[in-house]
Amino acid sequence: MSGQSHLRWQCRRGMRELDELLLRYLENRYPVATDDEKVAFQRFLALSDPELNGCLLQQQIPDEESKSLIIKYILNNYPP
């Protein structure tokens, strides 16, 4: 499985709203993101579904700066 295909699979969380936000980011931003931002997104995808839900749908920003930047980018550029 290629890197982007694996990430696409990880973006599929089973909750339509999360799937749409994560896949939009992957398709539109990820290809032009810096290496650091790509790593931050990959770490962000390692969060549990409840954590992702809290971050993206309930707008609970985590303490880790790299993850909060990913969240802000997703929500500011690709709102639900």
Secondary structure as the mmCIF struct_conf table of DSSP 4:
data_model
#
loop_
_struct_conf.conf_type_id
_struct_conf.id
_struct_conf.beg_label_comp_id
_struct_conf.beg_label_asym_id
_struct_conf.beg_label_seq_id
_struct_conf.end_label_comp_id
_struct_conf.end_label_asym_id
_struct_conf.end_label_seq_id
HELX_RH_AL_P HELX_RH_AL_P1 GLY A 3 CYS A 11
BEND BEND1 GLY A 14 GLY A 14
HELX_RH_AL_P HELX_RH_AL_P2 ARG A 16 ASN A 28
TURN_TY1_P TURN_TY1_P1 ARG A 29 ARG A 29
HELX_RH_3T_P HELX_RH_3T_P1 TYR A 30 VAL A 32
BEND BEND2 ALA A 33 ALA A 33
HELX_RH_AL_P HELX_RH_AL_P3 ASP A 35 LEU A 45
TURN_TY1_P TURN_TY1_P2 ALA A 46 ALA A 46
BEND BEND3 LEU A 47 LEU A 47
HELX_RH_AL_P HELX_RH_AL_P4 ASP A 49 LEU A 56
TURN_TY1_P TURN_TY1_P3 LEU A 57 LEU A 57
BEND BEND4 GLN A 58 GLN A 58
BEND BEND5 ASP A 63 ASP A 63
HELX_RH_AL_P HELX_RH_AL_P5 GLU A 65 ASN A 77
BEND BEND6 TYR A 78 TYR A 78
#
